[in-house]
Amino acid sequence: MLEVQTHSLETTMTFAIKMLALIMLWPSFIPQTQASTLPGETPIEFETRSGEVVEAFQGQLEVPSNWQVETEYRLTLRYVRFPQINGHGGAPIVYLAGGPGGSGIATARAQRFPLFMALREFGDVIAFDQRGTGESTSLPACTSDQIVDDNTRYSDEAYDALYRAAAEQCLTEWTDQGIRPQDWTTTQSVGDLNALRKHLGAEKISLWGISYGSHLALAAINAMDDRIDRVVLASVEGLDQTVKRPSRTDAYFQDLQQAINTREDLREQYPDIVRMMRRVQANLDDEPMRISVTPPEGMPYEFLLERRDIQQYTSMMIADPRFALRLLDLYRAIDAGLSEPVAELLANVNRHNVPIRFAVMPFFMDIASGIDPQARSAFDIESQTGLVGRYLNYPMPQLHDAVPELDLGTEFRTAPISDVPTLVLTGTLDGRTYPESQREAVAGLTKAEITIVENAGHNLFMSSPAVTERIQAFMRGQQGAHRIVVEDWES
């Protein structure tokens, strides 16, 4: 502590010199203040999967299980805070993982870690585990008695019946455990974000989300845009887009064909992917392919490949173009009567004859976000001829009415209107959320800037260094590229 003695000119000069030095050192002093521990936090060394280590803070806060109903039941939500590095004092940037069900903390440990670090220029970066995810859940998944036998043929209706029976069993089990569906909705998670803001001592927070994380961010804009500084969204899922339209999935394959046609080698292999896919699916409908599978562990087994199976694998593999090309390799093999490539895939990804399981958070979140009757009718019509049929978001909308009182309603699904500065990153080869749908989802955001990432898929953040540069420019309030081209999209 400085002791000031006014009767001494020398002491006064010494005080002035020390104060000047303190002012000159102010930028380096701020990060130390910013890096102080908040209530409920512990300093940690955060280690990524690749072995990188950075100092951070592990924190938690308690929230009510339901923000609309008085309840004694509390949830503990956990996060990791990476303190900002330049002292500019920006709003904390909260990462919202996709899914629903993804973990923000686990994401920070994986490939997107460099982006977490890059955003520390603009404020504390928070890897947040939403309620019911990652380190913010102690809820066990429900394992039902229902099994889809790999070697049995099922109609779509029979397959639905198995999932509905599994859902009914799990709902009973969760009710017996005191788990209430109304506690697990996007609206409840919005309340958590406001509580996190207060816990961080921030007037405003910035949101950074992808896929379902963007869905949550849009709901937050609707509810608390006056407490949001800036928003970065990628692969946007609108509030009324939990269930995707099969016709737009079909349009994606036309975009994929155009990208293929720009590469001579790919164009020769796949001159008409839609015709090939329809032919394969029709043949599997007529006669499923019997495949012998030898997993790395366990006994060999027989798998009956049906049209439904290839549609489900299609829905999983079209998120990003590199996986979509592997999917087309499978279609081409099946078209030629070759089972080996499919057997290799099944050996690595299929869990043989395991019971149907549901996790609490994603099960209820999707049902709650729901679908309007008109959109459901359009889905039912389009799915009859769509290339992925009714399986892109399975088991939604098939289980939409499993908990009728849970649907948040049309008002929730109304797109936000706001002037919060928002950056939208859209991949042209995203097979899960589509450019046209994303534009509709953010149409009411008057300060939205849309950047098209050419040839990128759903998981586009690390597709090009230019994506990070675009986000940084936006966070600085600067203009950035409205078009980014990913050259090596097929690798």
MARSE-238094 format. One record per residue (C-alpha): residue number from 1; y, z, x. Coordinates in nm, 2 decimals, decimal comma, m for minus. Example, Ala and Ser with C-alpha at 12.3 -4.5 7.8 and 13.67 -1.06 7.14 Angstrom:
2
{1; {m0,45; 0,78; 1,23}}
{2; {m0,11; 0,71; 1,37}}
end
This chain:
491
{1; {0,00; 0,00; 0,00}}
{2; {0,35; m0,09; 0,13}}
{3; {0,58; 0,21; 0,18}}
{4; {0,95; 0,11; 0,14}}
{5; {1,23; 0,32; 0,31}}
{6; {1,57; 0,18; 0,21}}
{7; {1,77; 0,37; 0,48}}
{8; {1,62; 0,16; 0,76}}
{9; {1,73; m0,20; 0,82}}
{10; {1,42; m0,25; 1,04}}
{11; {1,19; m0,13; 0,76}}
{12; {1,37; m0,34; 0,51}}
{13; {1,32; m0,65; 0,73}}
{14; {0,96; m0,57; 0,78}}
{15; {0,91; m0,54; 0,41}}
{16; {1,07; m0,88; 0,35}}
{17; {0,86; m1,04; 0,61}}
{18; {0,54; m0,90; 0,46}}
{19; {0,64; m1,01; 0,11}}
{20; {0,72; m1,36; 0,24}}
{21; {0,38; m1,37; 0,41}}
{22; {0,21; m1,26; 0,08}}
{23; {0,39; m1,53; m0,11}}
{24; {0,29; m1,80; 0,14}}
{25; {m0,07; m1,68; 0,11}}
{26; {m0,06; m1,67; m0,27}}
{27; {m0,28; m1,98; m0,33}}
{28; {m0,56; m1,82; m0,12}}
{29; {m0,50; m1,48; m0,29}}
{30; {m0,56; m1,62; m0,64}}
{31; {m0,93; m1,71; m0,60}}
{32; {m1,00; m1,36; m0,50}}
{33; {m0,85; m1,23; m0,82}}
{34; {m1,03; m1,50; m1,02}}
{35; {m1,36; m1,41; m0,85}}
{36; {m1,34; m1,05; m0,96}}
{37; {m1,63; m0,92; m1,17}}
{38; {m1,58; m0,92; m1,55}}
{39; {m1,74; m0,66; m1,78}}
{40; {m2,12; m0,70; m1,79}}
{41; {m2,13; m0,92; m1,48}}
{42; {m2,32; m0,89; m1,15}}
{43; {m2,25; m1,08; m0,83}}
{44; {m2,55; m1,30; m0,74}}
{45; {m2,65; m1,57; m0,50}}
{46; {m2,73; m1,86; m0,73}}
{47; {m3,01; m2,09; m0,59}}
{48; {m3,08; m2,44; m0,72}}
{49; {m3,42; m2,60; m0,73}}
{50; {m3,33; m2,80; m0,42}}
{51; {m3,26; m2,48; m0,23}}
{52; {m2,88; m2,48; m0,24}}
{53; {m2,72; m2,14; m0,26}}
{54; {m2,37; m2,05; m0,40}}
{55; {m2,21; m1,72; m0,48}}
{56; {m2,17; m1,67; m0,85}}
{57; {m2,16; m1,40; m1,12}}
{58; {m2,44; m1,34; m1,37}}
{59; {m2,30; m1,20; m1,70}}
{60; {m2,39; m1,12; m2,05}}
{61; {m2,23; m1,03; m2,38}}
{62; {m2,36; m0,89; m2,71}}
{63; {m2,29; m1,07; m3,04}}
{64; {m2,40; m1,00; m3,40}}
{65; {m2,71; m1,20; m3,51}}
{66; {m2,49; m1,34; m3,79}}
{67; {m2,11; m1,38; m3,79}}
{68; {m2,09; m1,40; m4,17}}
{69; {m2,31; m1,11; m4,27}}
{70; {m2,29; m0,75; m4,15}}
{71; {m2,60; m0,67; m3,96}}
{72; {m2,71; m0,41; m3,71}}
{73; {m2,92; m0,67; m3,52}}
{74; {m2,75; m0,78; m3,20}}
{75; {m2,82; m1,07; m2,96}}
{76; {m2,77; m1,06; m2,59}}
{77; {m2,63; m1,39; m2,46}}
{78; {m2,64; m1,46; m2,08}}
{79; {m2,45; m1,69; m1,86}}
{80; {m2,37; m1,77; m1,49}}
{81; {m2,01; m1,80; m1,39}}
{82; {m1,91; m2,01; m1,09}}
{83; {m1,55; m1,90; m1,01}}
{84; {m1,28; m2,16; m0,96}}
{85; {m1,19; m2,25; m0,60}}
{86; {m0,83; m2,36; m0,60}}
{87; {m0,64; m2,09; m0,79}}
{88; {m0,47; m2,31; m1,05}}
{89; {m0,58; m2,08; m1,32}}
{90; {m0,72; m2,34; m1,56}}
{91; {m0,92; m2,25; m1,88}}
{92; {m1,29; m2,16; m1,82}}
{93; {m1,51; m2,46; m1,86}}
{94; {m1,82; m2,38; m2,07}}
{95; {m2,13; m2,61; m2,03}}
{96; {m2,32; m2,67; m2,36}}
{97; {m2,67; m2,79; m2,30}}
{98; {m2,85; m3,05; m2,52}}
{99; {m3,17; m3,02; m2,72}}
{100; {m3,11; m2,82; m2,93}}
{101; {m3,29; m2,57; m2,71}}
{102; {m3,18; m2,66; m2,36}}
{103; {m3,07; m2,40; m2,11}}
{104; {m2,73; m2,42; m1,94}}
{105; {m2,84; m2,20; m1,66}}
{106; {m3,15; m2,41; m1,59}}
{107; {m2,93; m2,72; m1,60}}
{108; {m2,71; m2,58; m1,33}}
{109; {m3,01; m2,53; m1,11}}
{110; {m3,11; m2,90; m1,14}}
{111; {m2,96; m3,24; m1,08}}
{112; {m2,62; m3,17; m1,24}}
{113; {m2,55; m2,89; m1,00}}
{114; {m2,30; m3,10; m0,80}}
{115; {m2,10; m3,17; m1,12}}
{116; {m2,08; m2,79; m1,19}}
{117; {m1,94; m2,75; m0,84}}
{118; {m1,69; m3,04; m0,88}}
{119; {m1,55; m2,89; m1,20}}
{120; {m1,46; m2,56; m1,02}}
{121; {m1,14; m2,73; m0,91}}
{122; {m1,01; m2,69; m1,27}}
{123; {m1,13; m2,34; m1,37}}
{124; {m1,43; m2,11; m1,38}}
{125; {m1,74; m2,30; m1,48}}
{126; {m1,98; m2,13; m1,71}}
{127; {m2,34; m2,22; m1,73}}
{128; {m2,40; m2,08; m2,08}}
{129; {m2,74; m2,01; m2,25}}
{130; {m2,68; m2,05; m2,62}}
{131; {m2,85; m1,81; m2,86}}
{132; {m3,22; m1,86; m2,86}}
{133; {m3,23; m2,06; m2,54}}
{134; {m3,32; m1,99; m2,17}}
{135; {m3,22; m1,64; m2,07}}
{136; {m3,06; m1,57; m2,41}}
{137; {m3,38; m1,54; m2,60}}
{138; {m3,68; m1,31; m2,62}}
{139; {m3,82; m1,48; m2,92}}
{140; {m4,18; m1,60; m2,89}}
{141; {m4,26; m1,96; m2,99}}
{142; {m4,49; m1,98; m3,29}}
{143; {m4,84; m2,14; m3,23}}
{144; {m4,99; m2,25; m3,56}}
{145; {m5,35; m2,31; m3,66}}
{146; {m5,28; m2,68; m3,72}}
{147; {m5,42; m2,92; m3,46}}
{148; {m5,37; m3,30; m3,44}}
{149; {m5,71; m3,42; m3,31}}
{150; {m5,66; m3,68; m3,04}}
{151; {m5,97; m3,87; m3,16}}
{152; {m5,90; m3,88; m3,53}}
{153; {m5,71; m4,14; m3,72}}
{154; {m5,42; m4,01; m3,94}}
{155; {m5,20; m4,18; m4,20}}
{156; {m4,83; m4,09; m4,17}}
{157; {m4,87; m3,88; m4,48}}
{158; {m5,16; m3,68; m4,34}}
{159; {m4,97; m3,63; m4,01}}
{160; {m4,67; m3,50; m4,20}}
{161; {m4,90; m3,26; m4,40}}
{162; {m5,02; m3,10; m4,07}}
{163; {m4,67; m3,04; m3,95}}
{164; {m4,56; m2,90; m4,29}}
{165; {m4,86; m2,66; m4,30}}
{166; {m4,77; m2,56; m3,94}}
{167; {m4,41; m2,50; m4,04}}
{168; {m4,50; m2,29; m4,34}}
{169; {m4,73; m2,08; m4,13}}
{170; {m4,46; m2,02; m3,87}}
{171; {m4,20; m1,94; m4,13}}
{172; {m4,42; m1,67; m4,26}}
{173; {m4,49; m1,54; m3,91}}
{174; {m4,11; m1,53; m3,83}}
{175; {m4,03; m1,36; m4,16}}
{176; {m4,28; m1,09; m4,09}}
{177; {m4,11; m1,04; m3,75}}
{178; {m3,77; m1,00; m3,91}}
{179; {m3,64; m1,34; m3,79}}
{180; {m3,39; m1,48; m4,04}}
{181; {m3,32; m1,85; m4,05}}
{182; {m2,95; m1,81; m4,13}}
{183; {m2,90; m1,65; m3,78}}
{184; {m3,00; m1,97; m3,61}}
{185; {m2,74; m2,24; m3,70}}
{186; {m2,47; m2,43; m3,51}}
{187; {m2,21; m2,23; m3,71}}
{188; {m2,34; m1,91; m3,56}}
{189; {m2,33; m2,06; m3,21}}
{190; {m1,96; m2,15; m3,27}}
{191; {m1,89; m1,78; m3,33}}
{192; {m2,07; m1,71; m3,00}}
{193; {m1,83; m1,95; m2,82}}
{194; {m1,53; m1,76; m2,95}}
{195; {m1,68; m1,43; m2,85}}
{196; {m1,75; m1,57; m2,50}}
{197; {m1,39; m1,68; m2,48}}
{198; {m1,27; m1,33; m2,56}}
{199; {m1,53; m1,18; m2,32}}
{200; {m1,39; m1,41; m2,04}}
{201; {m1,04; m1,29; m2,12}}
{202; {m0,92; m1,64; m2,19}}
{203; {m0,67; m1,77; m2,44}}
{204; {m0,85; m2,10; m2,45}}
{205; {m1,17; m2,24; m2,31}}
{206; {m1,27; m2,60; m2,23}}
{207; {m1,60; m2,74; m2,35}}
{208; {m1,83; m2,97; m2,16}}
{209; {m2,14; m3,09; m2,36}}
{210; {m2,40; m3,35; m2,38}}
{211; {m2,62; m3,46; m2,68}}
{212; {m2,67; m3,15; m2,90}}
{213; {m2,42; m2,98; m2,68}}
{214; {m2,16; m3,24; m2,80}}
{215; {m2,27; m3,16; m3,16}}
{216; {m2,19; m2,79; m3,10}}
{217; {m1,86; m2,89; m2,93}}
{218; {m1,76; m3,10; m3,23}}
{219; {m1,84; m2,80; m3,47}}
{220; {m1,63; m2,58; m3,24}}
{221; {m1,34; m2,82; m3,26}}
{222; {m1,36; m2,81; m3,64}}
{223; {m1,35; m2,43; m3,64}}
{224; {m1,13; m2,32; m3,34}}
{225; {m0,95; m2,62; m3,19}}
{226; {m0,64; m2,40; m3,13}}
{227; {m0,85; m2,20; m2,88}}
{228; {m0,99; m2,51; m2,70}}
{229; {m0,80; m2,66; m2,40}}
{230; {m0,99; m2,98; m2,32}}
{231; {m1,33; m3,13; m2,41}}
{232; {m1,57; m3,35; m2,21}}
{233; {m1,85; m3,51; m2,42}}
{234; {m2,14; m3,73; m2,32}}
{235; {m2,39; m3,90; m2,54}}
{236; {m2,22; m3,77; m2,85}}
{237; {m2,43; m3,66; m3,15}}
{238; {m2,20; m3,64; m3,45}}
{239; {m2,21; m3,36; m3,70}}
{240; {m2,38; m3,59; m3,95}}
{241; {m2,61; m3,75; m3,68}}
{242; {m2,89; m3,51; m3,63}}
{243; {m3,11; m3,78; m3,78}}
{244; {m3,05; m4,12; m3,62}}
{245; {m3,05; m4,44; m3,83}}
{246; {m3,36; m4,66; m3,75}}
{247; {m3,15; m4,97; m3,78}}
{248; {m2,93; m4,86; m3,49}}
{249; {m3,23; m4,78; m3,28}}
{250; {m3,34; m5,14; m3,35}}
{251; {m3,00; m5,26; m3,23}}
{252; {m3,05; m5,07; m2,91}}
{253; {m3,35; m5,29; m2,83}}
{254; {m3,13; m5,60; m2,86}}
{255; {m2,89; m5,44; m2,61}}
{256; {m3,18; m5,36; m2,38}}
{257; {m3,30; m5,72; m2,41}}
{258; {m2,95; m5,84; m2,30}}
{259; {m2,96; m5,62; m2,00}}
{260; {m3,31; m5,74; m1,91}}
{261; {m3,19; m6,10; m1,94}}
{262; {m2,94; m6,04; m1,66}}
{263; {m3,23; m5,99; m1,41}}
{264; {m3,44; m6,29; m1,35}}
{265; {m3,75; m6,10; m1,26}}
{266; {m3,73; m5,88; m1,57}}
{267; {m3,64; m6,17; m1,79}}
{268; {m3,97; m6,35; m1,70}}
{269; {m4,17; m6,04; m1,77}}
{270; {m4,01; m5,95; m2,10}}
{271; {m3,87; m6,27; m2,27}}
{272; {m3,88; m6,11; m2,61}}
{273; {m3,94; m5,73; m2,62}}
{274; {m3,89; m5,69; m2,99}}
{275; {m4,16; m5,95; m3,08}}
{276; {m4,40; m5,79; m2,83}}
{277; {m4,34; m5,44; m2,96}}
{278; {m4,39; m5,55; m3,32}}
{279; {m4,71; m5,74; m3,23}}
{280; {m4,86; m5,43; m3,05}}
{281; {m4,77; m5,20; m3,33}}
{282; {m4,92; m5,43; m3,59}}
{283; {m5,24; m5,46; m3,39}}
{284; {m5,27; m5,08; m3,35}}
{285; {m5,22; m5,04; m3,72}}
{286; {m5,51; m5,28; m3,78}}
{287; {m5,73; m5,14; m3,51}}
{288; {m5,63; m4,84; m3,29}}
{289; {m5,72; m4,85; m2,92}}
{290; {m5,99; m4,60; m2,80}}
{291; {m5,90; m4,47; m2,46}}
{292; {m6,09; m4,25; m2,21}}
{293; {m5,86; m4,00; m2,05}}
{294; {m5,94; m3,80; m1,74}}
{295; {m5,67; m3,53; m1,69}}
{296; {m5,60; m3,37; m1,35}}
{297; {m5,75; m3,05; m1,48}}
{298; {m6,00; m3,00; m1,76}}
{299; {m6,27; m3,22; m1,91}}
{300; {m6,24; m3,59; m1,99}}
{301; {m6,18; m3,68; m2,35}}
{302; {m6,13; m3,97; m2,59}}
{303; {m5,79; m4,06; m2,74}}
{304; {m5,74; m4,29; m3,03}}
{305; {m5,41; m4,47; m2,98}}
{306; {m5,25; m4,54; m3,31}}
{307; {m4,92; m4,71; m3,41}}
{308; {m4,77; m4,37; m3,47}}
{309; {m4,85; m4,26; m3,11}}
{310; {m4,68; m4,56; m2,95}}
{311; {m4,38; m4,51; m3,18}}
{312; {m4,36; m4,15; m3,07}}
{313; {m4,38; m4,24; m2,70}}
{314; {m4,12; m4,51; m2,76}}
{315; {m3,88; m4,25; m2,91}}
{316; {m3,93; m4,02; m2,61}}
{317; {m3,89; m4,29; m2,34}}
{318; {m3,59; m4,50; m2,46}}
{319; {m3,34; m4,23; m2,37}}
{320; {m3,28; m4,39; m2,03}}
{321; {m3,33; m4,75; m1,92}}
{322; {m3,56; m4,67; m1,62}}
{323; {m3,81; m4,50; m1,86}}
{324; {m3,76; m4,77; m2,12}}
{325; {m3,89; m5,02; m1,86}}
{326; {m4,20; m4,81; m1,80}}
{327; {m4,25; m4,80; m2,17}}
{328; {m4,24; m5,18; m2,19}}
{329; {m4,50; m5,19; m1,91}}
{330; {m4,72; m4,99; m2,15}}
{331; {m4,66; m5,23; m2,44}}
{332; {m4,74; m5,52; m2,21}}
{333; {m5,07; m5,36; m2,10}}
{334; {m5,17; m5,28; m2,46}}
{335; {m5,08; m5,63; m2,56}}
{336; {m5,32; m5,76; m2,29}}
{337; {m5,59; m5,52; m2,41}}
{338; {m5,56; m5,30; m2,10}}
{339; {m5,61; m4,93; m2,15}}
{340; {m5,58; m4,80; m1,79}}
{341; {m5,19; m4,76; m1,78}}
{342; {m5,20; m4,58; m2,11}}
{343; {m5,48; m4,35; m1,99}}
{344; {m5,28; m4,27; m1,68}}
{345; {m4,98; m4,17; m1,89}}
{346; {m5,19; m3,96; m2,13}}
{347; {m5,36; m3,78; m1,84}}
{348; {m5,02; m3,66; m1,72}}
{349; {m4,83; m3,59; m2,04}}
{350; {m5,07; m3,54; m2,33}}
{351; {m5,18; m3,19; m2,41}}
{352; {m5,53; m3,24; m2,55}}
{353; {m5,58; m3,10; m2,90}}
{354; {m5,33; m2,81; m2,87}}
{355; {m5,21; m2,65; m3,18}}
{356; {m4,87; m2,75; m3,33}}
{357; {m4,60; m2,51; m3,19}}
{358; {m4,24; m2,45; m3,29}}
{359; {m3,96; m2,26; m3,12}}
{360; {m3,72; m2,07; m3,33}}
{361; {m3,38; m2,21; m3,22}}
{362; {m3,44; m2,58; m3,23}}
{363; {m3,65; m2,56; m3,54}}
{364; {m3,38; m2,39; m3,75}}
{365; {m3,08; m2,56; m3,58}}
{366; {m3,19; m2,91; m3,67}}
{367; {m3,28; m2,81; m4,03}}
{368; {m2,94; m2,64; m4,07}}
{369; {m2,74; m2,93; m3,94}}
{370; {m2,94; m3,14; m4,19}}
{371; {m2,88; m3,47; m4,35}}
{372; {m2,69; m3,58; m4,67}}
{373; {m2,90; m3,74; m4,95}}
{374; {m2,74; m4,08; m4,91}}
{375; {m2,82; m4,08; m4,54}}
{376; {m3,18; m3,97; m4,61}}
{377; {m3,22; m4,26; m4,85}}
{378; {m3,10; m4,50; m4,59}}
{379; {m3,34; m4,35; m4,33}}
{380; {m3,64; m4,38; m4,56}}
{381; {m3,56; m4,75; m4,62}}
{382; {m3,49; m4,84; m4,26}}
{383; {m3,78; m4,65; m4,12}}
{384; {m4,02; m4,87; m4,31}}
{385; {m3,95; m5,16; m4,07}}
{386; {m3,78; m4,99; m3,77}}
{387; {m3,94; m5,02; m3,43}}
{388; {m3,97; m4,64; m3,39}}
{389; {m4,03; m4,60; m3,77}}
{390; {m3,98; m4,24; m3,87}}
{391; {m4,04; m4,08; m3,54}}
{392; {m3,72; m4,08; m3,34}}
{393; {m3,63; m3,72; m3,44}}
{394; {m3,96; m3,61; m3,57}}
{395; {m4,02; m3,37; m3,74}}
{396; {m3,67; m3,43; m3,89}}
{397; {m3,60; m3,53; m4,15}}
{398; {m3,95; m3,48; m4,27}}
{399; {m3,91; m3,10; m4,26}}
{400; {m3,55; m3,10; m4,38}}
{401; {m3,64; m2,92; m4,70}}
{402; {m3,87; m2,66; m4,53}}
{403; {m3,59; m2,40; m4,56}}
{404; {m3,37; m2,54; m4,85}}
{405; {m3,11; m2,27; m4,84}}
{406; {m3,04; m2,32; m4,47}}
{407; {m2,86; m2,66; m4,49}}
{408; {m2,50; m2,61; m4,38}}
{409; {m2,39; m2,88; m4,62}}
{410; {m2,16; m3,18; m4,63}}
{411; {m1,85; m2,98; m4,53}}
{412; {m2,01; m2,89; m4,20}}
{413; {m2,11; m3,25; m4,14}}
{414; {m1,75; m3,37; m4,18}}
{415; {m1,62; m3,52; m3,85}}
{416; {m1,35; m3,31; m3,69}}
{417; {m0,98; m3,41; m3,70}}
{418; {m0,79; m3,27; m3,40}}
{419; {m0,55; m3,35; m3,12}}
{420; {m0,75; m3,16; m2,85}}
{421; {m0,77; m3,39; m2,55}}
{422; {m1,12; m3,52; m2,53}}
{423; {m1,31; m3,74; m2,29}}
{424; {m1,61; m3,93; m2,43}}
{425; {m1,87; m4,09; m2,20}}
{426; {m2,09; m4,34; m2,36}}
{427; {m2,39; m4,52; m2,21}}
{428; {m2,46; m4,87; m2,33}}
{429; {m2,83; m4,83; m2,28}}
{430; {m2,86; m4,49; m2,45}}
{431; {m3,16; m4,50; m2,67}}
{432; {m3,09; m4,16; m2,84}}
{433; {m2,72; m4,17; m2,93}}
{434; {m2,56; m4,51; m2,98}}
{435; {m2,21; m4,64; m2,89}}
{436; {m2,12; m4,73; m3,25}}
{437; {m2,24; m4,39; m3,38}}
{438; {m2,05; m4,21; m3,10}}
{439; {m1,72; m4,39; m3,19}}
{440; {m1,77; m4,28; m3,55}}
{441; {m1,83; m3,92; m3,45}}
{442; {m1,50; m3,89; m3,26}}
{443; {m1,28; m4,12; m3,48}}
{444; {m1,08; m3,82; m3,60}}
{445; {m0,99; m3,70; m3,25}}
{446; {m0,65; m3,85; m3,19}}
{447; {m0,65; m3,78; m2,82}}
{448; {m1,00; m3,90; m2,75}}
{449; {m1,04; m4,13; m2,44}}
{450; {m1,37; m4,33; m2,45}}
{451; {m1,52; m4,45; m2,12}}
{452; {m1,81; m4,69; m2,15}}
{453; {m2,07; m4,64; m1,88}}
{454; {m2,23; m4,99; m1,86}}
{455; {m2,61; m4,98; m1,82}}
{456; {m2,63; m4,60; m1,83}}
{457; {m2,86; m4,42; m2,07}}
{458; {m2,85; m4,08; m2,25}}
{459; {m2,85; m3,86; m1,94}}
{460; {m2,55; m4,04; m1,78}}
{461; {m2,37; m3,76; m1,59}}
{462; {m2,53; m3,84; m1,26}}
{463; {m2,58; m4,21; m1,31}}
{464; {m2,28; m4,29; m1,08}}
{465; {m2,03; m4,10; m0,87}}
{466; {m1,76; m4,28; m1,07}}
{467; {m1,86; m4,06; m1,37}}
{468; {m1,77; m3,74; m1,18}}
{469; {m1,44; m3,91; m1,07}}
{470; {m1,36; m4,00; m1,43}}
{471; {m1,41; m3,64; m1,55}}
{472; {m1,20; m3,51; m1,26}}
{473; {m0,92; m3,75; m1,35}}
{474; {m0,93; m3,64; m1,71}}
{475; {m0,92; m3,27; m1,62}}
{476; {m0,61; m3,34; m1,41}}
{477; {m0,45; m3,51; m1,71}}
{478; {m0,46; m3,84; m1,54}}
{479; {m0,57; m4,18; m1,67}}
{480; {m0,91; m4,30; m1,55}}
{481; {m1,15; m4,59; m1,57}}
{482; {m1,24; m4,69; m1,93}}
{483; {m1,54; m4,88; m1,80}}
{484; {m1,79; m4,78; m1,53}}
{485; {m2,08; m5,01; m1,42}}
{486; {m2,41; m4,87; m1,31}}
{487; {m2,57; m5,13; m1,09}}
{488; {m2,92; m4,99; m1,03}}
{489; {m3,00; m4,90; m1,38}}
{490; {m3,36; m5,01; m1,36}}
{491; {m3,46; m4,79; m1,07}}
end
